[in-house]
């Protein structure tokens, strides 16, 4: 019988949740132009991953060629 991994400590969980809250607060405070820039960058990354896996995307699923 295999042992399950030890559960994280309450201190670690609290620290992770606080970090997540801080990150979300920073993201909410960003201007819309930065949010759009990040979205387009993530779309490009996603597109390259899908291409490397051999997934054929439909034309409307491909990222737009936009530079901000």
C-alpha positions as CSV (number, residue, x, y, z in Angstrom):
1,X,0.0,0.0,0.0
2,X,1.4,3.4,-1.0
3,X,1.4,6.4,1.4
4,X,-0.4,9.5,0.3
5,X,1.8,12.6,0.2
6,X,1.8,14.8,3.4
7,X,-0.8,17.6,3.4
8,X,0.5,21.1,3.2
9,X,0.7,23.1,6.4
10,X,-1.8,25.7,7.3
11,X,0.9,28.4,7.1
12,X,1.8,27.3,3.6
13,X,-1.9,27.4,2.5
14,X,-2.4,30.8,4.1
15,X,0.7,32.2,2.4
16,X,-0.4,30.8,-1.0
17,X,-3.9,32.3,-0.7
18,X,-2.5,35.7,0.3
19,X,-0.1,35.7,-2.6
20,X,-3.0,34.8,-5.0
21,X,-5.1,37.7,-3.5
22,X,-2.2,40.1,-4.0
23,X,-1.6,39.0,-7.6
24,X,-5.3,39.3,-8.5
25,X,-5.4,42.8,-6.9
26,X,-2.4,43.8,-9.1
27,X,-4.0,42.4,-12.2
28,X,-7.3,44.2,-11.5
29,X,-5.4,47.5,-11.2
30,X,-3.8,47.2,-14.6
31,X,-5.0,49.5,-17.4
32,X,-7.1,47.9,-20.1
33,X,-4.4,48.3,-22.7
34,X,-2.0,46.2,-20.6
35,X,-4.7,43.5,-20.0
36,X,-5.3,43.3,-23.8
37,X,-1.5,43.1,-24.5
38,X,-1.3,40.2,-22.0
39,X,-4.3,38.5,-23.5
40,X,-2.8,38.7,-27.1
41,X,0.5,37.4,-25.8
42,X,-1.1,34.4,-24.1
43,X,-3.1,33.7,-27.3
44,X,0.2,33.5,-29.3
45,X,1.7,31.1,-26.7
46,X,-1.5,28.9,-26.8
47,X,-1.4,28.9,-30.6
48,X,2.2,27.8,-30.7
49,X,1.5,25.0,-28.3
50,X,-1.5,23.8,-30.4
51,X,0.6,23.9,-33.5
52,X,3.4,21.9,-31.9
53,X,0.8,19.3,-31.0
54,X,-0.4,19.1,-34.6
55,X,-3.8,20.5,-33.9
56,X,-5.3,22.2,-37.0
57,X,-7.0,25.4,-35.9
58,X,-9.8,27.0,-37.8
59,X,-9.1,30.5,-39.2
60,X,-11.0,32.3,-36.4
61,X,-9.1,30.4,-33.8
62,X,-5.8,31.8,-34.9
63,X,-4.4,34.8,-33.1
64,X,-4.7,38.2,-34.7
65,X,-1.6,39.8,-36.1
66,X,-1.8,42.9,-33.9
67,X,1.1,44.8,-32.3
68,X,0.3,47.2,-29.4
